[in-house]
Amino acid sequence: MSHNQKVAFWSIFIMFGVGATASLYPQGAFDNITLGGSIFMVIFYLIVAIFIRKFVKSNPKDIDKWFQK
């Protein structure tokens, strides 16, 4: 992956992680979370990361357009 693709991947993934966590926290999703629940959340976040990576790698021209001035 090029530098722009790496930056795009991490930017999208961090925005997803913060957004998903911020939307779940007020609902009390983390109040009584168990080990199984936390493992499920980690697996879900990693699955989303795989899809984001596939998107970024399959659209290099679109990613480069995002970084043009």
mmCIF file of the N, C-alpha and C atoms, coordinates in Angstrom:
data_MODEL
# 
_entry.id   MODEL 
# 
loop_
_atom_site.group_PDB 
_atom_site.id 
_atom_site.type_symbol 
_atom_site.label_atom_id 
_atom_site.label_alt_id 
_atom_site.label_comp_id 
_atom_site.label_asym_id 
_atom_site.label_entity_id 
_atom_site.label_seq_id 
_atom_site.pdbx_PDB_ins_code 
_atom_site.Cartn_x 
_atom_site.Cartn_y 
_atom_site.Cartn_z 
_atom_site.occupancy 
_atom_site.B_iso_or_equiv 
_atom_site.pdbx_formal_charge 
_atom_site.auth_seq_id 
_atom_site.auth_comp_id 
_atom_site.auth_asym_id 
_atom_site.auth_atom_id 
_atom_site.pdbx_PDB_model_num 
ATOM 1   N N  . MET A 1 1  ? 0.846   -1.178  0.000  1.00 0.00 ? 1  MET A N  1 
ATOM 2   C CA . MET A 1 1  ? 0.000   0.000   0.000  1.00 0.00 ? 1  MET A CA 1 
ATOM 3   C C  . MET A 1 1  ? 0.888   1.236   0.000  1.00 0.00 ? 1  MET A C  1 
ATOM 4   N N  . SER A 1 2  ? 0.426   2.246   -0.694 1.00 0.00 ? 2  SER A N  1 
ATOM 5   C CA . SER A 1 2  ? 1.164   3.504   -0.732 1.00 0.00 ? 2  SER A CA 1 
ATOM 6   C C  . SER A 1 2  ? 0.956   4.271   0.574  1.00 0.00 ? 2  SER A C  1 
ATOM 7   N N  . HIS A 1 3  ? 1.729   5.318   0.730  1.00 0.00 ? 3  HIS A N  1 
ATOM 8   C CA . HIS A 1 3  ? 1.614   6.145   1.936  1.00 0.00 ? 3  HIS A CA 1 
ATOM 9   C C  . HIS A 1 3  ? 0.204   6.726   2.060  1.00 0.00 ? 3  HIS A C  1 
ATOM 10  N N  . ASN A 1 4  ? -0.350  7.214   0.949  1.00 0.00 ? 4  ASN A N  1 
ATOM 11  C CA . ASN A 1 4  ? -1.697  7.788   0.985  1.00 0.00 ? 4  ASN A CA 1 
ATOM 12  C C  . ASN A 1 4  ? -2.735  6.742   1.378  1.00 0.00 ? 4  ASN A C  1 
ATOM 13  N N  . GLN A 1 5  ? -2.570  5.520   0.890  1.00 0.00 ? 5  GLN A N  1 
ATOM 14  C CA . GLN A 1 5  ? -3.513  4.465   1.244  1.00 0.00 ? 5  GLN A CA 1 
ATOM 15  C C  . GLN A 1 5  ? -3.416  4.125   2.726  1.00 0.00 ? 5  GLN A C  1 
ATOM 16  N N  . LYS A 1 6  ? -2.203  4.107   3.266  1.00 0.00 ? 6  LYS A N  1 
ATOM 17  C CA . LYS A 1 6  ? -2.042  3.824   4.695  1.00 0.00 ? 6  LYS A CA 1 
ATOM 18  C C  . LYS A 1 6  ? -2.689  4.921   5.542  1.00 0.00 ? 6  LYS A C  1 
ATOM 19  N N  . VAL A 1 7  ? -2.472  6.164   5.138  1.00 0.00 ? 7  VAL A N  1 
ATOM 20  C CA . VAL A 1 7  ? -3.074  7.286   5.869  1.00 0.00 ? 7  VAL A CA 1 
ATOM 21  C C  . VAL A 1 7  ? -4.593  7.211   5.787  1.00 0.00 ? 7  VAL A C  1 
ATOM 22  N N  . ALA A 1 8  ? -5.116  6.893   4.605  1.00 0.00 ? 8  ALA A N  1 
ATOM 23  C CA . ALA A 1 8  ? -6.566  6.792   4.434  1.00 0.00 ? 8  ALA A CA 1 
ATOM 24  C C  . ALA A 1 8  ? -7.130  5.652   5.271  1.00 0.00 ? 8  ALA A C  1 
ATOM 25  N N  . PHE A 1 9  ? -6.454  4.503   5.277  1.00 0.00 ? 9  PHE A N  1 
ATOM 26  C CA . PHE A 1 9  ? -6.928  3.363   6.069  1.00 0.00 ? 9  PHE A CA 1 
ATOM 27  C C  . PHE A 1 9  ? -7.012  3.721   7.544  1.00 0.00 ? 9  PHE A C  1 
ATOM 28  N N  . TRP A 1 10 ? -5.920  4.248   8.092  1.00 0.00 ? 10 TRP A N  1 
ATOM 29  C CA . TRP A 1 10 ? -5.912  4.554   9.518  1.00 0.00 ? 10 TRP A CA 1 
ATOM 30  C C  . TRP A 1 10 ? -6.890  5.671   9.866  1.00 0.00 ? 10 TRP A C  1 
ATOM 31  N N  . SER A 1 11 ? -7.046  6.633   8.984  1.00 0.00 ? 11 SER A N  1 
ATOM 32  C CA . SER A 1 11 ? -8.007  7.710   9.239  1.00 0.00 ? 11 SER A CA 1 
ATOM 33  C C  . SER A 1 11 ? -9.430  7.172   9.289  1.00 0.00 ? 11 SER A C  1 
ATOM 34  N N  . ILE A 1 12 ? -9.784  6.344   8.318  1.00 0.00 ? 12 ILE A N  1 
ATOM 35  C CA . ILE A 1 12 ? -11.137 5.780   8.282  1.00 0.00 ? 12 ILE A CA 1 
ATOM 36  C C  . ILE A 1 12 ? -11.358 4.861   9.468  1.00 0.00 ? 12 ILE A C  1 
ATOM 37  N N  . PHE A 1 13 ? -10.373 4.013   9.779  1.00 0.00 ? 13 PHE A N  1 
ATOM 38  C CA . PHE A 1 13 ? -10.532 3.059   10.874 1.00 0.00 ? 13 PHE A CA 1 
ATOM 39  C C  . PHE A 1 13 ? -10.642 3.763   12.224 1.00 0.00 ? 13 PHE A C  1 
ATOM 40  N N  . ILE A 1 14 ? -9.836  4.782   12.441 1.00 0.00 ? 14 ILE A N  1 
ATOM 41  C CA . ILE A 1 14 ? -9.905  5.517   13.710 1.00 0.00 ? 14 ILE A CA 1 
ATOM 42  C C  . ILE A 1 14 ? -11.238 6.251   13.827 1.00 0.00 ? 14 ILE A C  1 
ATOM 43  N N  . MET A 1 15 ? -11.692 6.849   12.722 1.00 0.00 ? 15 MET A N  1 
ATOM 44  C CA . MET A 1 15 ? -13.002 7.522   12.762 1.00 0.00 ? 15 MET A CA 1 
ATOM 45  C C  . MET A 1 15 ? -14.113 6.518   13.066 1.00 0.00 ? 15 MET A C  1 
ATOM 46  N N  . PHE A 1 16 ? -14.041 5.322   12.463 1.00 0.00 ? 16 PHE A N  1 
ATOM 47  C CA . PHE A 1 16 ? -15.038 4.299   12.758 1.00 0.00 ? 16 PHE A CA 1 
ATOM 48  C C  . PHE A 1 16 ? -14.974 3.893   14.226 1.00 0.00 ? 16 PHE A C  1 
ATOM 49  N N  . GLY A 1 17 ? -13.771 3.626   14.721 1.00 0.00 ? 17 GLY A N  1 
ATOM 50  C CA . GLY A 1 17 ? -13.628 3.179   16.104 1.00 0.00 ? 17 GLY A CA 1 
ATOM 51  C C  . GLY A 1 17 ? -14.141 4.197   17.109 1.00 0.00 ? 17 GLY A C  1 
ATOM 52  N N  . VAL A 1 18 ? -13.768 5.437   16.925 1.00 0.00 ? 18 VAL A N  1 
ATOM 53  C CA . VAL A 1 18 ? -14.225 6.495   17.835 1.00 0.00 ? 18 VAL A CA 1 
ATOM 54  C C  . VAL A 1 18 ? -15.729 6.693   17.703 1.00 0.00 ? 18 VAL A C  1 
ATOM 55  N N  . GLY A 1 19 ? -16.220 6.719   16.464 1.00 0.00 ? 19 GLY A N  1 
ATOM 56  C CA . GLY A 1 19 ? -17.657 6.918   16.244 1.00 0.00 ? 19 GLY A CA 1 
ATOM 57  C C  . GLY A 1 19 ? -18.499 5.787   16.803 1.00 0.00 ? 19 GLY A C  1 
ATOM 58  N N  . ALA A 1 20 ? -18.066 4.556   16.569 1.00 0.00 ? 20 ALA A N  1 
ATOM 59  C CA . ALA A 1 20 ? -18.822 3.404   17.071 1.00 0.00 ? 20 ALA A CA 1 
ATOM 60  C C  . ALA A 1 20 ? -18.800 3.364   18.593 1.00 0.00 ? 20 ALA A C  1 
ATOM 61  N N  . THR A 1 21 ? -17.638 3.595   19.177 1.00 0.00 ? 21 THR A N  1 
ATOM 62  C CA . THR A 1 21 ? -17.530 3.574   20.630 1.00 0.00 ? 21 THR A CA 1 
ATOM 63  C C  . THR A 1 21 ? -18.330 4.713   21.251 1.00 0.00 ? 21 THR A C  1 
ATOM 64  N N  . ALA A 1 22 ? -18.262 5.894   20.655 1.00 0.00 ? 22 ALA A N  1 
ATOM 65  C CA . ALA A 1 22 ? -19.002 7.044   21.185 1.00 0.00 ? 22 ALA A CA 1 
ATOM 66  C C  . ALA A 1 22 ? -20.505 6.845   21.072 1.00 0.00 ? 22 ALA A C  1 
ATOM 67  N N  . SER A 1 23 ? -20.957 6.122   20.067 1.00 0.00 ? 23 SER A N  1 
ATOM 68  C CA . SER A 1 23 ? -22.400 5.900   19.940 1.00 0.00 ? 23 SER A CA 1 
ATOM 69  C C  . SER A 1 23 ? -22.883 4.769   20.845 1.00 0.00 ? 23 SER A C  1 
ATOM 70  N N  . LEU A 1 24 ? -22.010 3.824   21.170 1.00 0.00 ? 24 LEU A N  1 
ATOM 71  C CA . LEU A 1 24 ? -22.408 2.719   22.045 1.00 0.00 ? 24 LEU A CA 1 
ATOM 72  C C  . LEU A 1 24 ? -22.300 3.073   23.528 1.00 0.00 ? 24 LEU A C  1 
ATOM 73  N N  . TYR A 1 25 ? -21.350 3.918   23.894 1.00 0.00 ? 25 TYR A N  1 
ATOM 74  C CA . TYR A 1 25 ? -21.102 4.223   25.301 1.00 0.00 ? 25 TYR A CA 1 
ATOM 75  C C  . TYR A 1 25 ? -22.317 4.821   26.013 1.00 0.00 ? 25 TYR A C  1 
ATOM 76  N N  . PRO A 1 26 ? -23.003 5.830   25.446 1.00 0.00 ? 26 PRO A N  1 
ATOM 77  C CA . PRO A 1 26 ? -24.150 6.406   26.156 1.00 0.00 ? 26 PRO A CA 1 
ATOM 78  C C  . PRO A 1 26 ? -25.303 5.416   26.341 1.00 0.00 ? 26 PRO A C  1 
ATOM 79  N N  . GLN A 1 27 ? -25.339 4.370   25.531 1.00 0.00 ? 27 GLN A N  1 
ATOM 80  C CA . GLN A 1 27 ? -26.402 3.375   25.649 1.00 0.00 ? 27 GLN A CA 1 
ATOM 81  C C  . GLN A 1 27 ? -26.117 2.368   26.759 1.00 0.00 ? 27 GLN A C  1 
ATOM 82  N N  . GLY A 1 28 ? -24.955 2.470   27.383 1.00 0.00 ? 28 GLY A N  1 
ATOM 83  C CA . GLY A 1 28 ? -24.600 1.578   28.476 1.00 0.00 ? 28 GLY A CA 1 
ATOM 84  C C  . GLY A 1 28 ? -24.042 0.247   28.020 1.00 0.00 ? 28 GLY A C  1 
ATOM 85  N N  . ALA A 1 29 ? -23.529 0.196   26.812 1.00 0.00 ? 29 ALA A N  1 
ATOM 86  C CA . ALA A 1 29 ? -23.025 -1.066  26.276 1.00 0.00 ? 29 ALA A CA 1 
ATOM 87  C C  . ALA A 1 29 ? -21.791 -1.565  27.023 1.00 0.00 ? 29 ALA A C  1 
ATOM 88  N N  . PHE A 1 30 ? -21.079 -0.673  27.687 1.00 0.00 ? 30 PHE A N  1 
ATOM 89  C CA . PHE A 1 30 ? -19.845 -1.066  28.358 1.00 0.00 ? 30 PHE A CA 1 
ATOM 90  C C  . PHE A 1 30 ? -19.994 -1.134  29.877 1.00 0.00 ? 30 PHE A C  1 
ATOM 91  N N  . ASP A 1 31 ? -21.211 -0.978  30.379 1.00 0.00 ? 31 ASP A N  1 
ATOM 92  C CA . ASP A 1 31 ? -21.409 -0.989  31.825 1.00 0.00 ? 31 ASP A CA 1 
ATOM 93  C C  . ASP A 1 31 ? -21.124 -2.363  32.431 1.00 0.00 ? 31 ASP A C  1 
ATOM 94  N N  . ASN A 1 32 ? -21.699 -3.386  31.854 1.00 0.00 ? 32 ASN A N  1 
ATOM 95  C CA . ASN A 1 32 ? -21.545 -4.736  32.395 1.00 0.00 ? 32 ASN A CA 1 
ATOM 96  C C  . ASN A 1 32 ? -20.947 -5.678  31.357 1.00 0.00 ? 32 ASN A C  1 
ATOM 97  N N  . ILE A 1 33 ? -19.991 -5.193  30.601 1.00 0.00 ? 33 ILE A N  1 
ATOM 98  C CA . ILE A 1 33 ? -19.423 -6.006  29.528 1.00 0.00 ? 33 ILE A CA 1 
ATOM 99  C C  . ILE A 1 33 ? -18.570 -7.126  30.123 1.00 0.00 ? 33 ILE A C  1 
ATOM 100 N N  . THR A 1 34 ? -18.732 -8.313  29.565 1.00 0.00 ? 34 THR A N  1 
ATOM 101 C CA . THR A 1 34 ? -17.975 -9.470  30.023 1.00 0.00 ? 34 THR A CA 1 
ATOM 102 C C  . THR A 1 34 ? -16.788 -9.692  29.097 1.00 0.00 ? 34 THR A C  1 
ATOM 103 N N  . LEU A 1 35 ? -15.983 -10.679 29.423 1.00 0.00 ? 35 LEU A N  1 
ATOM 104 C CA . LEU A 1 35 ? -14.842 -11.008 28.572 1.00 0.00 ? 35 LEU A CA 1 
ATOM 105 C C  . LEU A 1 35 ? -15.319 -11.434 27.187 1.00 0.00 ? 35 LEU A C  1 
ATOM 106 N N  . GLY A 1 36 ? -16.384 -12.222 27.140 1.00 0.00 ? 36 GLY A N  1 
ATOM 107 C CA . GLY A 1 36 ? -16.933 -12.645 25.854 1.00 0.00 ? 36 GLY A CA 1 
ATOM 108 C C  . GLY A 1 36 ? -17.442 -11.473 25.041 1.00 0.00 ? 36 GLY A C  1 
ATOM 109 N N  . GLY A 1 37 ? -18.073 -10.524 25.698 1.00 0.00 ? 37 GLY A N  1 
ATOM 110 C CA . GLY A 1 37 ? -18.565 -9.337  25.007 1.00 0.00 ? 37 GLY A CA 1 
ATOM 111 C C  . GLY A 1 37 ? -17.440 -8.476  24.468 1.00 0.00 ? 37 GLY A C  1 
ATOM 112 N N  . SER A 1 38 ? -16.384 -8.347  25.250 1.00 0.00 ? 38 SER A N  1 
ATOM 113 C CA . SER A 1 38 ? -15.256 -7.540  24.779 1.00 0.00 ? 38 SER A CA 1 
ATOM 114 C C  . SER A 1 38 ? -14.521 -8.235  23.635 1.00 0.00 ? 38 SER A C  1 
ATOM 115 N N  . ILE A 1 39 ? -14.423 -9.560  23.681 1.00 0.00 ? 39 ILE A N  1 
ATOM 116 C CA . ILE A 1 39 ? -13.812 -10.297 22.567 1.00 0.00 ? 39 ILE A CA 1 
ATOM 117 C C  . ILE A 1 39 ? -14.663 -10.144 21.321 1.00 0.00 ? 39 ILE A C  1 
ATOM 118 N N  . PHE A 1 40 ? -15.986 -10.196 21.472 1.00 0.00 ? 40 PHE A N  1 
ATOM 119 C CA . PHE A 1 40 ? -16.887 -9.999  20.334 1.00 0.00 ? 40 PHE A CA 1 
ATOM 120 C C  . PHE A 1 40 ? -16.691 -8.620  19.719 1.00 0.00 ? 40 PHE A C  1 
ATOM 121 N N  . MET A 1 41 ? -16.561 -7.596  20.557 1.00 0.00 ? 41 MET A N  1 
ATOM 122 C CA . MET A 1 41 ? -16.363 -6.238  20.048 1.00 0.00 ? 41 MET A CA 1 
ATOM 123 C C  . MET A 1 41 ? -15.036 -6.121  19.292 1.00 0.00 ? 41 MET A C  1 
ATOM 124 N N  . VAL A 1 42 ? -13.992 -6.721  19.834 1.00 0.00 ? 42 VAL A N  1 
ATOM 125 C CA . VAL A 1 42 ? -12.686 -6.676  19.165 1.00 0.00 ? 42 VAL A CA 1 
ATOM 126 C C  . VAL A 1 42 ? -12.760 -7.377  17.817 1.00 0.00 ? 42 VAL A C  1 
ATOM 127 N N  . ILE A 1 43 ? -13.401 -8.542  17.772 1.00 0.00 ? 43 ILE A N  1 
ATOM 128 C CA . ILE A 1 43 ? -13.541 -9.275  16.509 1.00 0.00 ? 43 ILE A CA 1 
ATOM 129 C C  . ILE A 1 43 ? -14.346 -8.455  15.513 1.00 0.00 ? 43 ILE A C  1 
ATOM 130 N N  . PHE A 1 44 ? -15.414 -7.813  15.963 1.00 0.00 ? 44 PHE A N  1 
ATOM 131 C CA . PHE A 1 44 ? -16.221 -6.985  15.070 1.00 0.00 ? 44 PHE A CA 1 
ATOM 132 C C  . PHE A 1 44 ? -15.409 -5.824  14.507 1.00 0.00 ? 44 PHE A C  1 
ATOM 133 N N  . TYR A 1 45 ? -14.646 -5.147  15.369 1.00 0.00 ? 45 TYR A N  1 
ATOM 134 C CA . TYR A 1 45 ? -13.824 -4.029  14.906 1.00 0.00 ? 45 TYR A CA 1 
ATOM 135 C C  . TYR A 1 45 ? -12.772 -4.507  13.912 1.00 0.00 ? 45 TYR A C  1 
ATOM 136 N N  . LEU A 1 46 ? -12.188 -5.684  14.140 1.00 0.00 ? 46 LEU A N  1 
ATOM 137 C CA . LEU A 1 46 ? -11.185 -6.211  13.214 1.00 0.00 ? 46 LEU A CA 1 
ATOM 138 C C  . LEU A 1 46 ? -11.800 -6.610  11.876 1.00 0.00 ? 46 LEU A C  1 
ATOM 139 N N  . ILE A 1 47 ? -13.024 -7.146  11.899 1.00 0.00 ? 47 ILE A N  1 
ATOM 140 C CA . ILE A 1 47 ? -13.714 -7.470  10.645 1.00 0.00 ? 47 ILE A CA 1 
ATOM 141 C C  . ILE A 1 47 ? -13.971 -6.197  9.847  1.00 0.00 ? 47 ILE A C  1 
ATOM 142 N N  . VAL A 1 48 ? -14.398 -5.151  10.527 1.00 0.00 ? 48 VAL A N  1 
ATOM 143 C CA . VAL A 1 48 ? -14.603 -3.868  9.845  1.00 0.00 ? 48 VAL A CA 1 
ATOM 144 C C  . VAL A 1 48 ? -13.273 -3.361  9.281  1.00 0.00 ? 48 VAL A C  1 
ATOM 145 N N  . ALA A 1 49 ? -12.182 -3.537  10.021 1.00 0.00 ? 49 ALA A N  1 
ATOM 146 C CA . ALA A 1 49 ? -10.866 -3.114  9.530  1.00 0.00 ? 49 ALA A CA 1 
ATOM 147 C C  . ALA A 1 49 ? -10.483 -3.859  8.257  1.00 0.00 ? 49 ALA A C  1 
ATOM 148 N N  . ILE A 1 50 ? -10.828 -5.146  8.176  1.00 0.00 ? 50 ILE A N  1 
ATOM 149 C CA . ILE A 1 50 ? -10.540 -5.922  6.968  1.00 0.00 ? 50 ILE A CA 1 
ATOM 150 C C  . ILE A 1 50 ? -11.293 -5.351  5.779  1.00 0.00 ? 50 ILE A C  1 
ATOM 151 N N  . PHE A 1 51 ? -12.570 -5.013  5.971  1.00 0.00 ? 51 PHE A N  1 
ATOM 152 C CA . PHE A 1 51 ? -13.354 -4.441  4.875  1.00 0.00 ? 51 PHE A CA 1 
ATOM 153 C C  . PHE A 1 51 ? -12.838 -3.058  4.470  1.00 0.00 ? 51 PHE A C  1 
ATOM 154 N N  . ILE A 1 52 ? -12.434 -2.259  5.439  1.00 0.00 ? 52 ILE A N  1 
ATOM 155 C CA . ILE A 1 52 ? -11.876 -0.943  5.123  1.00 0.00 ? 52 ILE A CA 1 
ATOM 156 C C  . ILE A 1 52 ? -10.580 -1.108  4.337  1.00 0.00 ? 52 ILE A C  1 
ATOM 157 N N  . ARG A 1 53 ? -9.742  -2.048  4.749  1.00 0.00 ? 53 ARG A N  1 
ATOM 158 C CA . ARG A 1 53 ? -8.476  -2.295  4.040  1.00 0.00 ? 53 ARG A CA 1 
ATOM 159 C C  . ARG A 1 53 ? -8.730  -2.741  2.606  1.00 0.00 ? 53 ARG A C  1 
ATOM 160 N N  . LYS A 1 54 ? -9.709  -3.639  2.416  1.00 0.00 ? 54 LYS A N  1 
ATOM 161 C CA . LYS A 1 54 ? -10.039 -4.085  1.058  1.00 0.00 ? 54 LYS A CA 1 
ATOM 162 C C  . LYS A 1 54 ? -10.528 -2.919  0.209  1.00 0.00 ? 54 LYS A C  1 
ATOM 163 N N  . PHE A 1 55 ? -11.331 -2.045  0.780  1.00 0.00 ? 55 PHE A N  1 
ATOM 164 C CA . PHE A 1 55 ? -11.817 -0.875  0.054  1.00 0.00 ? 55 PHE A CA 1 
ATOM 165 C C  . PHE A 1 55 ? -10.662 0.032   -0.348 1.00 0.00 ? 55 PHE A C  1 
ATOM 166 N N  . VAL A 1 56 ? -9.773  0.294   0.590  1.00 0.00 ? 56 VAL A N  1 
ATOM 167 C CA . VAL A 1 56 ? -8.656  1.202   0.330  1.00 0.00 ? 56 VAL A CA 1 
ATOM 168 C C  . VAL A 1 56 ? -7.714  0.606   -0.721 1.00 0.00 ? 56 VAL A C  1 
ATOM 169 N N  . LYS A 1 57 ? -7.430  -0.693  -0.619 1.00 0.00 ? 57 LYS A N  1 
ATOM 170 C CA . LYS A 1 57 ? -6.515  -1.316  -1.576 1.00 0.00 ? 57 LYS A CA 1 
ATOM 171 C C  . LYS A 1 57 ? -7.125  -1.441  -2.966 1.00 0.00 ? 57 LYS A C  1 
ATOM 172 N N  . SER A 1 58 ? -8.442  -1.571  -3.066 1.00 0.00 ? 58 SER A N  1 
ATOM 173 C CA . SER A 1 58 ? -9.068  -1.770  -4.373 1.00 0.00 ? 58 SER A CA 1 
ATOM 174 C C  . SER A 1 58 ? -9.398  -0.456  -5.082 1.00 0.00 ? 58 SER A C  1 
ATOM 175 N N  . ASN A 1 59 ? -9.253  0.670   -4.412 1.00 0.00 ? 59 ASN A N  1 
ATOM 176 C CA . ASN A 1 59 ? -9.563  1.973   -5.010 1.00 0.00 ? 59 ASN A CA 1 
ATOM 177 C C  . ASN A 1 59 ? -8.393  2.950   -4.884 1.00 0.00 ? 59 ASN A C  1 
ATOM 178 N N  . PRO A 1 60 ? -7.225  2.618   -5.430 1.00 0.00 ? 60 PRO A N  1 
ATOM 179 C CA . PRO A 1 60 ? -6.073  3.518   -5.242 1.00 0.00 ? 60 PRO A CA 1 
ATOM 180 C C  . PRO A 1 60 ? -6.243  4.871   -5.933 1.00 0.00 ? 60 PRO A C  1 
ATOM 181 N N  . LYS A 1 61 ? -6.933  4.896   -7.067 1.00 0.00 ? 61 LYS A N  1 
ATOM 182 C CA . LYS A 1 61 ? -7.118  6.175   -7.765 1.00 0.00 ? 61 LYS A CA 1 
ATOM 183 C C  . LYS A 1 61 ? -8.025  7.108   -6.969 1.00 0.00 ? 61 LYS A C  1 
ATOM 184 N N  . ASP A 1 62 ? -9.075  6.538   -6.369 1.00 0.00 ? 62 ASP A N  1 
ATOM 185 C CA . ASP A 1 62 ? -9.965  7.358   -5.542 1.00 0.00 ? 62 ASP A CA 1 
ATOM 186 C C  . ASP A 1 62 ? -9.237  7.887   -4.309 1.00 0.00 ? 62 ASP A C  1 
ATOM 187 N N  . ILE A 1 63 ? -8.414  7.050   -3.707 1.00 0.00 ? 63 ILE A N  1 
ATOM 188 C CA . ILE A 1 63 ? -7.666  7.465   -2.516 1.00 0.00 ? 63 ILE A CA 1 
ATOM 189 C C  . ILE A 1 63 ? -6.706  8.597   -2.877 1.00 0.00 ? 63 ILE A C  1 
ATOM 190 N N  . ASP A 1 64 ? -6.031  8.467   -4.018 1.00 0.00 ? 64 ASP A N  1 
ATOM 191 C CA . ASP A 1 64 ? -5.104  9.530   -4.432 1.00 0.00 ? 64 ASP A CA 1 
ATOM 192 C C  . ASP A 1 64 ? -5.832  10.839  -4.702 1.00 0.00 ? 64 ASP A C  1 
ATOM 193 N N  . LYS A 1 65 ? -7.070  10.765  -5.179 1.00 0.00 ? 65 LYS A N  1 
ATOM 194 C CA . LYS A 1 65 ? -7.861  11.986  -5.399 1.00 0.00 ? 65 LYS A CA 1 
ATOM 195 C C  . LYS A 1 65 ? -8.130  12.706  -4.082 1.00 0.00 ? 65 LYS A C  1 
ATOM 196 N N  . TRP A 1 66 ? -8.306  11.945  -3.008 1.00 0.00 ? 66 TRP A N  1 
ATOM 197 C CA . TRP A 1 66 ? -8.576  12.546  -1.702 1.00 0.00 ? 66 TRP A CA 1 
ATOM 198 C C  . TRP A 1 66 ? -7.408  13.404  -1.230 1.00 0.00 ? 66 TRP A C  1 
ATOM 199 N N  . PHE A 1 67 ? -6.190  13.070  -1.684 1.00 0.00 ? 67 PHE A N  1 
ATOM 200 C CA . PHE A 1 67 ? -4.994  13.751  -1.192 1.00 0.00 ? 67 PHE A CA 1 
ATOM 201 C C  . PHE A 1 67 ? -4.470  14.816  -2.143 1.00 0.00 ? 67 PHE A C  1 
ATOM 202 N N  . GLN A 1 68 ? -5.185  15.076  -3.228 1.00 0.00 ? 68 GLN A N  1 
ATOM 203 C CA . GLN A 1 68 ? -4.762  16.131  -4.142 1.00 0.00 ? 68 GLN A CA 1 
ATOM 204 C C  . GLN A 1 68 ? -5.138  17.489  -3.561 1.00 0.00 ? 68 GLN A C  1 
ATOM 205 N N  . LYS A 1 69 ? -4.322  18.485  -3.861 1.00 0.00 ? 69 LYS A N  1 
ATOM 206 C CA . LYS A 1 69 ? -4.591  19.829  -3.345 1.00 0.00 ? 69 LYS A CA 1 
ATOM 207 C C  . LYS A 1 69 ? -5.501  20.569  -4.276 1.00 0.00 ? 69 LYS A C  1 
# 
